[in-house]
Amino acid sequence: MPTLSASAYVVLGLLDREGATTPYGLDREIQQSIGHFWAFPRSQIYAEAARLVRRGLVVEERESTGRRRRTLSLTRAGRDALAEWLTGPGGQGTDIRDEGLLRLYFQRDTASGAAQVRRLAEQQRDAHRRKLAGYEDILAAASAPEEAAPEEAAPEEAAPEEAGDGIRFEPPQAAALAFGLRFEELAVAFWTEIAEHGVSTMDPRPGA
């Protein structure tokens, strides 16, 4: 079987975790979970789902009346493909796509450039502080392991459970949150130092 895109595995992974659901349900779950670190436009959900259906990894059932909602669920082949990906080699590096760093790279080392870098650093610092606050809100709402409620089947098309409901927020998801917290703390410290002391203080070259 040809290698699937990372976005395809997102769909497979969420269907495996959440069970049969609609594309709308997938979108809600993405926005409340992996959307914090993996951009996934709503249109891409429909496109990936259609491709996975054609490949026999997902089955789609559509209501014949009413809203004619489409319900997606994994096939056995889909579960096998997901398991193969989860247990396969993971040696790919991280692809950093940070517009703040991109803008920083193209600044000029001049007096006017220094003022511009400072403004950029202040903007980036504030943006990362907001993102960090969002992660801290998730952490504050998350149930402790001993408080987690037993898993129950949610009504069809119900809003996905939030972390604070203690149903789907398990150690692997908590570890992903920890990475987000540490990343944003690092970013806040990085841009704060530039904003307060200038970009030259971040030069890692010996003697700089």
PyMOL commands that set and color helices and strands:
alter all, ss='L'
color gray80, all
select helices_A, chain A and resi 6-18+23-32+34-36+42-54+76-87+99-105+111-141+145-147+163-165+171-197+199-202
alter helices_A, ss='H'
color red, helices_A
select strands_A, chain A and resi 58-62+70-74
alter strands_A, ss='S'
color yellow, strands_A
deselect
rebuild
show_as cartoon
